Amino acid sequence: MALDGSALWETLAREAEAESALWAAALRPADDREPVTVFSSLTDARFAFGLETVYEGYLAHYGRPRLFEAASRDEALLLGDYLYAHGLVRVAALGETAAVGNLSELLALCARLRGDGAPGDGVAWAATAALLAATDERLGAARAALSDRGDSEPLARLAAREAGETALARALALHADRVD
């Protein structure tokens, strides 16, 4: 489902409301939402909704979500897990198993980075978004450089090469503003 920016947010909010009273209560008032896409501009448009949904879940876990404000840390973790699953289902529905695998690898890497207090999650998101459906080894090798040696440069080079320097800089600045 290809959606323009406003439809993406409206659909995500409407579906969350319909899914659970807890998610409905966690929705920020419409005029207090921040409907800004961060990484979907780096990927194929067909992945935008799923990617931004997964990213909203990441923000529920580790930052400031754009649409939601959970009442407690426990609710934020549950909401994040719901959004992860919902976004992965959207991507899986496109029949791109590599994209689902790449998102899963991204979430595992970022959870590890967060747990270790290590930097690099922004470039990991950017490179994954730019190469979401890729099946070659470039993304895995660049992730390994970050995971094994703390070297985010291979991910940054990949993202810049695939998405462009300007788009990468925008996404990383928006990401830095949203995460704790």
C-alpha positions as CSV (number, residue, x, y, z in Angstrom):
1,M,0.0,0.0,0.0
2,A,1.7,3.2,-1.1
3,L,0.6,6.1,1.1
4,D,1.5,9.8,1.0
5,G,2.9,11.2,4.2
6,S,-0.3,12.3,5.9
7,A,-2.1,9.1,4.9
8,L,0.7,7.0,6.4
9,W,0.2,8.7,9.8
10,E,-3.6,8.7,9.7
11,T,-3.6,5.0,8.8
12,L,-1.1,4.1,11.5
13,A,-3.1,6.0,14.1
14,R,-6.5,4.6,13.0
15,E,-5.2,1.0,13.0
16,A,-3.6,1.4,16.4
17,E,-6.8,2.8,17.8
18,A,-8.8,0.0,16.4
19,E,-6.4,-2.6,17.6
20,S,-6.4,-1.7,21.3
21,A,-7.8,0.7,23.8
22,L,-4.3,0.9,25.3
23,W,-2.8,2.1,22.0
24,A,-5.8,4.5,21.5
25,A,-5.0,6.0,24.9
26,A,-1.3,6.3,24.0
27,L,-2.0,8.3,20.8
28,R,-1.0,11.9,21.2
29,P,-3.8,14.5,20.3
30,A,-3.9,15.0,16.6
31,D,-2.5,18.6,16.8
32,D,0.4,17.3,19.0
33,R,1.6,14.6,16.6
34,E,4.8,15.0,14.7
35,P,4.2,13.4,11.3
36,V,7.7,13.5,10.1
37,T,9.2,10.6,8.2
38,V,12.8,9.9,9.0
39,F,14.2,6.9,7.1
40,S,11.5,6.1,4.5
41,S,12.9,8.7,2.1
42,L,16.0,6.4,1.8
43,T,14.1,3.3,0.7
44,D,11.7,2.2,-2.0
45,A,8.3,3.8,-1.6
46,R,6.6,0.4,-1.2
47,F,8.5,-0.1,2.1
48,A,7.8,3.3,3.6
49,F,4.8,2.4,5.7
50,G,6.3,-0.7,7.2
51,L,9.7,0.9,7.8
52,E,8.2,4.0,9.5
53,T,6.0,1.8,11.6
54,V,9.0,-0.3,12.8
55,Y,10.9,2.9,13.4
56,E,8.0,4.3,15.5
57,G,8.3,1.1,17.6
58,Y,12.0,1.8,17.9
59,L,11.3,5.3,19.1
60,A,8.8,3.9,21.7
61,H,11.6,1.8,23.1
62,Y,14.5,4.3,22.8
63,G,13.3,7.8,22.1
64,R,10.4,10.1,21.4
65,P,7.7,8.6,19.2
66,R,6.0,10.9,16.7
67,L,2.4,9.7,17.2
68,F,2.4,8.1,20.7
69,E,3.1,8.9,24.3
70,A,2.7,5.9,26.5
71,A,1.6,6.4,30.1
72,S,4.5,4.3,31.5
73,R,7.8,2.7,30.5
74,D,6.1,-0.8,30.5
75,E,3.4,0.5,28.1
76,A,6.0,2.1,25.9
77,L,7.8,-1.3,25.6
78,L,4.6,-3.1,24.8
79,L,3.7,-0.4,22.2
80,G,7.1,-0.6,20.7
81,D,6.8,-4.4,20.3
82,Y,3.3,-4.0,18.8
83,L,4.6,-1.5,16.3
84,Y,7.6,-3.7,15.4
85,A,5.3,-6.6,14.7
86,H,2.8,-4.4,12.8
87,G,5.6,-2.9,10.6
88,L,7.2,-6.3,9.9
89,V,3.9,-7.7,8.9
90,R,3.4,-4.8,6.4
91,V,6.9,-5.5,4.9
92,A,6.3,-9.3,4.8
93,A,3.1,-8.8,3.0
94,L,5.1,-7.4,0.1
95,G,6.8,-10.8,-0.3
96,E,10.3,-9.5,0.3
97,T,11.9,-11.9,2.7
98,A,15.2,-10.2,2.4
99,A,13.6,-7.0,3.7
100,V,12.1,-8.7,6.7
101,G,15.4,-10.4,7.4
102,N,17.3,-7.1,7.1
103,L,14.9,-5.3,9.5
104,S,15.2,-8.2,12.0
105,E,19.0,-7.9,11.8
106,L,18.8,-4.2,12.2
107,L,16.6,-4.5,15.3
108,A,18.9,-7.0,16.9
109,L,22.0,-4.9,16.2
110,C,20.4,-1.7,17.5
111,A,19.2,-3.5,20.7
112,R,22.8,-4.6,21.3
113,L,24.2,-1.1,20.6
114,R,21.6,0.4,23.0
115,G,22.3,-2.2,25.6
116,D,26.1,-1.5,25.4
117,G,25.6,2.3,25.2
118,A,27.4,2.3,21.9
119,P,26.8,4.7,19.0
120,G,25.9,3.9,15.4
121,D,22.2,3.1,15.4
122,G,21.4,6.0,13.1
123,V,23.7,4.8,10.3
124,A,22.5,1.3,10.8
125,W,19.0,2.5,10.2
126,A,20.0,4.5,7.2
127,A,22.0,1.8,5.5
128,T,19.3,-0.7,6.1
129,A,16.6,1.6,4.8
130,A,18.7,2.3,1.6
131,L,19.4,-1.4,1.0
132,L,16.2,-2.9,2.6
133,A,15.6,-5.6,0.0
134,A,19.2,-6.3,-0.8
135,T,20.4,-9.8,-0.8
136,D,24.1,-9.3,-1.3
137,E,26.7,-9.2,1.5
138,R,27.4,-5.5,1.6
139,L,24.9,-4.7,4.3
140,G,25.9,-7.7,6.5
141,A,29.6,-6.9,6.2
142,A,29.0,-3.2,7.1
143,R,26.9,-4.2,10.1
144,A,29.6,-6.6,11.2
145,A,32.1,-3.8,11.1
146,L,29.9,-1.8,13.5
147,S,29.0,-4.8,15.7
148,D,32.5,-6.2,15.9
149,R,34.8,-3.1,15.8
150,G,32.5,-0.2,16.5
151,D,33.2,1.1,13.0
152,S,30.1,2.8,11.6
153,E,31.9,4.2,8.5
154,P,31.1,1.2,6.2
155,L,27.4,1.7,7.0
156,A,27.6,5.4,6.4
157,R,29.4,5.0,3.0
158,L,26.8,2.4,1.9
159,A,23.9,4.7,2.9
160,A,25.4,7.7,1.2
161,R,26.2,5.8,-2.0
162,E,22.6,4.3,-2.2
163,A,20.6,7.3,-0.9
164,G,22.8,10.3,-1.4
165,E,24.6,12.5,1.1
166,T,21.8,15.1,1.5
167,A,19.1,12.5,2.2
168,L,21.4,10.7,4.6
169,A,22.3,13.9,6.5
170,R,18.6,14.8,6.8
171,A,17.7,11.3,8.1
172,L,20.5,11.2,10.6
173,A,19.7,14.7,11.9
174,L,16.0,13.8,12.4
175,H,17.0,10.5,14.1
176,A,19.4,12.2,16.5
177,D,16.7,14.6,17.5
178,R,14.3,11.7,18.4
179,V,16.5,9.2,20.3
180,D,17.6,9.4,23.9
